Amino acid sequence: MPSLTGPYLFTVVAQLAGMAMYLIWLRPDPLLLAQHLTATKPSAPGVRPAEDRPVRARFAVLAIAATHAVMVSVMAMTPVHLMHHGAELKVVGLTISLHISGMYALSPVFGALSDRLGRVQTVLLGQAILVASLALAVVGQSSVLLVGASLILLGLGWSASTVAGAALLTESSAPSLRTQRQGRSDLTMNLVGATVATESSGPSGSCVMAHVATSRAPGKPAVSP
Protein backbone atom coordinates (compact mmCIF):
# COMPACT_ATOMS: atom_id res chain seq x y z
CA MET A 1 0.00 0.00 0.00
CA PRO A 2 1.19 3.56 -0.65
CA SER A 3 2.76 5.23 2.36
CA LEU A 4 0.10 7.98 2.61
CA THR A 5 -2.93 5.67 2.77
CA GLY A 6 -2.82 5.42 6.56
CA PRO A 7 -4.82 8.60 7.22
CA TYR A 8 -7.52 7.43 4.80
CA LEU A 9 -7.86 4.12 6.65
CA PHE A 10 -7.99 5.96 9.97
CA THR A 11 -10.74 8.22 8.60
CA VAL A 12 -12.83 5.26 7.41
CA VAL A 13 -12.54 3.54 10.79
CA ALA A 14 -13.41 6.76 12.67
CA GLN A 15 -16.45 7.42 10.49
CA LEU A 16 -17.73 3.87 10.86
CA ALA A 17 -17.28 4.13 14.63
CA GLY A 18 -19.19 7.42 14.66
CA MET A 19 -22.04 5.91 12.65
CA ALA A 20 -22.22 2.97 15.03
CA MET A 21 -22.38 5.28 18.04
CA TYR A 22 -25.25 7.25 16.51
CA LEU A 23 -27.18 4.11 15.59
CA ILE A 24 -26.72 2.44 18.98
CA TRP A 25 -26.79 5.24 21.56
CA LEU A 26 -28.66 8.17 20.01
CA ARG A 27 -32.05 7.32 21.51
CA PRO A 28 -34.72 8.53 21.17
CA ASP A 29 -34.21 9.57 17.56
CA PRO A 30 -34.10 13.42 17.58
CA LEU A 31 -36.01 13.62 14.28
CA LEU A 32 -38.85 11.41 15.49
CA LEU A 33 -38.94 13.24 18.82
CA ALA A 34 -39.13 16.64 17.11
CA GLN A 35 -41.91 15.43 14.82
CA HIS A 36 -43.82 14.08 17.80
CA LEU A 37 -43.47 17.30 19.78
CA THR A 38 -44.49 19.43 16.79
CA ALA A 39 -47.60 17.34 16.20
CA THR A 40 -48.77 17.00 19.82
CA LYS A 41 -47.59 20.06 21.75
CA PRO A 42 -50.12 22.92 21.60
CA SER A 43 -48.92 26.50 21.49
CA ALA A 44 -48.84 28.28 24.82
CA PRO A 45 -51.50 30.97 25.34
CA GLY A 46 -50.37 34.27 23.87
CA VAL A 47 -47.41 32.70 22.06
CA ARG A 48 -47.47 32.88 18.26
CA PRO A 49 -46.26 29.85 16.30
CA ALA A 50 -42.84 30.17 14.70
CA GLU A 51 -43.12 32.22 11.52
CA ASP A 52 -41.77 30.79 8.27
CA ARG A 53 -39.48 33.14 6.35
CA PRO A 54 -38.46 31.40 3.12
CA VAL A 55 -36.44 34.33 1.75
CA ARG A 56 -34.21 34.47 4.81
CA ALA A 57 -33.97 30.68 4.76
CA ARG A 58 -32.77 30.75 1.14
CA PHE A 59 -30.21 33.41 2.03
CA ALA A 60 -28.92 31.17 4.83
CA VAL A 61 -28.58 28.17 2.50
CA LEU A 62 -26.79 30.28 -0.11
CA ALA A 63 -24.45 31.81 2.49
CA ILE A 64 -23.51 28.41 3.91
CA ALA A 65 -22.93 26.86 0.47
CA ALA A 66 -20.89 29.81 -0.83
CA THR A 67 -18.78 29.89 2.34
CA HIS A 68 -18.10 26.17 2.06
CA ALA A 69 -17.17 26.52 -1.62
CA VAL A 70 -14.54 29.16 -0.85
CA MET A 71 -13.14 27.22 2.08
CA VAL A 72 -12.90 23.86 0.30
CA SER A 73 -11.44 25.27 -2.92
CA VAL A 74 -8.58 26.92 -1.05
CA MET A 75 -8.03 24.17 1.51
CA ALA A 76 -7.96 21.42 -1.13
CA MET A 77 -5.18 23.08 -3.10
CA THR A 78 -3.07 24.28 -0.18
CA PRO A 79 -1.25 20.95 0.42
CA VAL A 80 -0.62 20.66 -3.31
CA HIS A 81 0.70 24.23 -3.44
CA LEU A 82 3.00 23.77 -0.46
CA MET A 83 4.42 20.44 -1.57
CA HIS A 84 4.79 21.62 -5.15
CA HIS A 85 7.04 24.37 -3.82
CA GLY A 86 9.12 22.08 -1.63
CA ALA A 87 7.44 22.12 1.78
CA GLU A 88 7.83 19.02 3.93
CA LEU A 89 4.85 16.85 4.76
CA LYS A 90 4.95 17.81 8.44
CA VAL A 91 4.64 21.48 7.46
CA VAL A 92 1.62 20.65 5.35
CA GLY A 93 0.09 18.73 8.24
CA LEU A 94 0.67 21.57 10.67
CA THR A 95 -0.84 24.10 8.27
CA ILE A 96 -4.00 22.07 7.77
CA SER A 97 -4.23 21.36 11.52
CA LEU A 98 -4.17 25.09 12.24
CA HIS A 99 -6.83 25.59 9.61
CA ILE A 100 -9.09 22.95 11.18
CA SER A 101 -8.56 24.57 14.57
CA GLY A 102 -9.72 27.85 13.10
CA MET A 103 -12.84 26.14 11.77
CA TYR A 104 -13.99 24.68 15.09
CA ALA A 105 -12.12 26.08 18.10
CA LEU A 106 -14.02 29.38 18.16
CA SER A 107 -17.43 28.04 17.16
CA PRO A 108 -18.91 28.89 20.60
CA VAL A 109 -17.51 32.41 20.30
CA PHE A 110 -19.14 32.95 16.91
CA GLY A 111 -22.37 31.48 18.26
CA ALA A 112 -22.38 34.02 21.10
CA LEU A 113 -21.42 36.78 18.66
CA SER A 114 -24.31 35.75 16.43
CA ASP A 115 -26.68 36.09 19.38
CA ARG A 116 -25.30 39.53 20.23
CA LEU A 117 -24.75 41.11 16.79
CA GLY A 118 -27.35 39.23 14.77
CA ARG A 119 -27.25 36.31 12.36
CA VAL A 120 -26.86 38.25 9.12
CA GLN A 121 -24.23 40.55 10.58
CA THR A 122 -22.13 37.58 11.73
CA VAL A 123 -22.49 35.92 8.32
CA LEU A 124 -21.18 39.11 6.71
CA LEU A 125 -18.34 39.25 9.24
CA GLY A 126 -17.38 35.73 8.18
CA GLN A 127 -17.40 36.78 4.53
CA ALA A 128 -15.09 39.70 5.35
CA ILE A 129 -12.68 37.32 7.10
CA LEU A 130 -12.73 35.07 4.03
CA VAL A 131 -11.83 38.02 1.81
CA ALA A 132 -8.93 38.87 4.12
CA SER A 133 -7.79 35.24 3.97
CA LEU A 134 -7.81 35.20 0.17
CA ALA A 135 -5.93 38.50 -0.01
CA LEU A 136 -3.27 37.21 2.38
CA ALA A 137 -2.96 33.98 0.38
CA VAL A 138 -2.31 35.96 -2.79
CA VAL A 139 0.23 38.27 -1.17
CA GLY A 140 2.03 35.60 0.83
CA GLN A 141 1.75 32.59 -1.44
CA SER A 142 5.51 31.90 -1.31
CA SER A 143 5.73 32.06 2.50
CA VAL A 144 4.68 29.11 4.63
CA LEU A 145 3.97 31.43 7.57
CA LEU A 146 1.64 33.65 5.58
CA VAL A 147 -0.04 30.67 3.94
CA GLY A 148 -0.60 29.23 7.42
CA ALA A 149 -2.07 32.53 8.65
CA SER A 150 -4.29 32.65 5.59
CA LEU A 151 -5.58 29.15 6.33
CA ILE A 152 -6.35 30.10 9.93
CA LEU A 153 -8.37 33.09 8.71
CA LEU A 154 -10.07 30.82 6.19
CA GLY A 155 -11.20 28.54 9.00
CA LEU A 156 -12.39 31.44 11.13
CA GLY A 157 -14.40 32.93 8.28
CA TRP A 158 -15.97 29.55 7.56
CA SER A 159 -16.86 29.13 11.21
CA ALA A 160 -18.50 32.54 11.57
CA SER A 161 -20.60 32.25 8.42
CA THR A 162 -21.58 28.61 8.94
CA VAL A 163 -22.55 28.92 12.59
CA ALA A 164 -24.58 32.08 12.02
CA GLY A 165 -26.05 30.74 8.77
CA ALA A 166 -27.22 27.54 10.46
CA ALA A 167 -28.88 29.52 13.24
CA LEU A 168 -30.52 31.80 10.68
CA LEU A 169 -31.84 28.81 8.72
CA THR A 170 -33.38 27.29 11.84
CA GLU A 171 -34.97 30.54 12.99
CA SER A 172 -36.35 31.30 9.52
CA SER A 173 -38.09 27.94 9.09
CA ALA A 174 -41.34 26.75 10.57
CA PRO A 175 -40.84 23.69 12.83
CA SER A 176 -42.46 21.38 10.27
CA LEU A 177 -39.97 22.51 7.57
CA ARG A 178 -36.74 22.67 9.56
CA THR A 179 -35.62 19.09 9.02
CA GLN A 180 -36.31 19.24 5.27
CA ARG A 181 -34.51 22.53 4.81
CA GLN A 182 -31.58 21.50 6.95
CA GLY A 183 -31.18 18.37 4.85
CA ARG A 184 -31.28 20.38 1.64
CA SER A 185 -28.76 22.83 3.04
CA ASP A 186 -26.37 20.03 4.02
CA LEU A 187 -26.79 18.38 0.62
CA THR A 188 -26.16 21.64 -1.23
CA MET A 189 -23.16 22.47 0.93
CA ASN A 190 -21.50 19.11 0.40
CA LEU A 191 -22.25 18.89 -3.32
CA VAL A 192 -20.73 22.33 -3.82
CA GLY A 193 -17.73 21.36 -1.73
CA ALA A 194 -17.16 18.14 -3.68
CA THR A 195 -17.45 19.98 -6.99
CA VAL A 196 -15.01 22.78 -6.20
CA ALA A 197 -12.53 20.38 -4.61
CA THR A 198 -12.47 18.33 -7.80
CA GLU A 199 -12.34 21.26 -10.18
CA SER A 200 -10.01 23.55 -8.24
CA SER A 201 -6.95 22.10 -9.95
CA GLY A 202 -8.35 22.46 -13.47
CA PRO A 203 -9.92 20.11 -16.01
CA SER A 204 -8.05 17.05 -14.82
CA GLY A 205 -9.30 17.65 -11.28
CA SER A 206 -8.36 15.27 -8.54
CA CYS A 207 -6.03 13.18 -10.72
CA VAL A 208 -3.61 16.09 -11.02
CA MET A 209 -3.95 16.88 -7.33
CA ALA A 210 -3.05 13.30 -6.40
CA HIS A 211 -0.08 13.27 -8.77
CA VAL A 212 1.38 16.57 -7.56
CA ALA A 213 0.81 15.67 -3.92
CA THR A 214 2.93 12.55 -4.27
CA SER A 215 5.78 14.05 -6.28
CA ARG A 216 7.97 17.13 -6.08
CA ALA A 217 8.51 19.08 -9.25
CA PRO A 218 12.21 19.42 -10.08
CA GLY A 219 13.68 22.87 -9.94
CA LYS A 220 10.94 24.34 -7.77
CA PRO A 221 12.23 26.51 -4.93
CA ALA A 222 11.31 25.64 -1.38
CA VAL A 223 8.69 27.74 0.35
CA SER A 224 10.28 30.47 2.37
CA PRO A 225 9.73 30.50 6.15
N, C-alpha and C positions, 0 to 999 in steps of 0.2 A: 504494500500500500504506500502511496505517496506520503512524504513526511508531514505534510500539513493537513492530513485528513483527521487527525485527532480531535481538533475543536469541533468538526462537524459531527463526529460520533458522540462527543460529549453533549452537543446541542440536542441531538435526537433523543438520547437517553433522558436528558432533563425535561424535554417537552413531553415525552411519554409518561414520565413520573408525575408531571404537573397535571396531565389529563386524568391519570388514575386518581390523584388526590381529589380533583373536582368531582369525578364520577362517584367516588366512594364516600367522601366526607361532606360534600356540600349539600346538606339536607336541612330543611326542605329546599326544593328547587326555587331559587329567587324569582324566576319568571312565573312559575305557577303560583307562588305566594302573592306576587304583585297582581296577577290577574284575578286571584280570588279576592284580595282586598278591594280592588277597583270595582268588582261586581257586587260585593256585599256590603261594603262600608258606606253608609249614607253620609251626606255632607253635614257638617255641624251647622246648627242654626246661625244665620248671619254670615256664613262663610261661603263665598262664591267658588264654584268649581274652577279648577285650573284652566286658564284661557289658552286656546291653541293659536299660535302665531306662526303660520307656515313661512312667511317671508324671513323672519328672524331665524327660523330653523334652517332654511336653505342657506342663509348667510353662514351659519355655524358650520354646516357640512362643507361648504366651499372653503371656508377659512382653514378647517382642519385638513382637508385634502391638499390644498395649495401649500400649506406649511409642511406637510409630510413630503410632498414632491420636492420642495427645495432641500429639505434636510437629507433625504435619501440620495438625491442626485449628487450632492457634494460629498456626503459620507462614503458612498460607494466608490468614488474615484480617488479619494484621499490616499488609501493604502497603495493603489496603483501609482499615483503621482509620486509618493514618497520613495517607494522602492525603485521606480523608474529612474529617479535621480540619485540613487545610491544609499538611501537610508537603510539601517539595519532593521530586522524584523522586530526586535524589542522596542525600537523607537516607534514603529508603526503601532504595535500593541499598546504602548503607553498613550499615544495620541488618541486612539479610538477609545481607550478606557476613560480618558479625561472627557471626551465627548459624551460618552454614555453617562458619566457622572453629572455633566451639565444637563442632560435630558431629564434625570430623575431626582437628583439630590435636593433640588429646590422646588419640587412640585408642591409641597405644602405652603411654601412662601408665595408662590404664584396663585395658589388657591385662595389664600388670605387676601392677597392683593386684588384678586378678582372680586372678592366680596366687598372690599373697601372702595376700589376705583370704579368698578363696573366691569361686566363681561366684555363688552365691545372694546372698551378702552384698553383692557389687558391684552386682548387679541391684537390690537394695533401696536401696543408696546412690543409684543413678540415679533411682529413683522418688522418693526424698526431695528430690533436686535439682529434679525436675520439679514437685513440690509447691511448692517455694520459688519457682520461676519463675512459676507460675500466681498465687501470692499477690502477688508483686511486680508482675505485669501488672495485677492488679486495683487495687492501691494506686496505681500510677504510670501509669495508662492515659492521662493527659493530658500526660505528660512524655516527650519523645523519648529522653532519657537513660535513664530508668527502663525504658521499653519496650525500648531496646537492651540494657540489662543483663538484662532478663527473657529476651530472645531468646538471649543468650549462655548463660545458665543452662539454657534449654530445649535448646540443642545439647549442652551438657555432660551433662545427664541422659540424653538420647537415646544419646549415645556410650557412657556407662557401662553402661546396661542392654542395649544392643544387642551390644556387644562381649562382655560377660560372658554374655549369653543365648546367643549363637552358640557360644561355647566350651562352655557347659553342654549345648547340644543335641548337639554333636559327641561329647562325652564320654559322654553318656547313651544313645547309639545304637550298636548293633552295626555293624561295618564294612559289612555287606551292606545295612543300612537307612539309612545316613547320607545318601546321595545323595537317596533318596526323601523322607526327612524334611526335608532342607534345602530341597528344591524346594517341598514343601508349606508350609514356614515362609515362604519368600520369596513364594509366591503369596498366603498369608493376609495377610502384612504389607502387600503392595501393594494388595490388594483393600480392606483396611480403610482404608489411606491414601487411596485414590481415593474411597471412599465418604464419609469424613468431610470431605475437601476440598470435595466437591461440596455436601454438606449443611450445612456449617458456617455458611453465610450464610442458611439458612432454606429454605423450600419451593422458592423459585425458583433456589436453588443457584448454579451458576457464572455464569448469565446476569446476576444481580444483581452478583456480584463483578466481572465484566468491565465492567459499566456504571459502577459506582462508581469503579473504578480508572481510568477514562478521563475522569471528570468530577469537578469539585469542587462540593460542595453549597454553595449561597449561604448566607451568614450564619453558616457554621461557623467558630469561632475556630481560629486556628493552634495547633499543638501547642507547648506551652511548652518551652524548652530544658532 
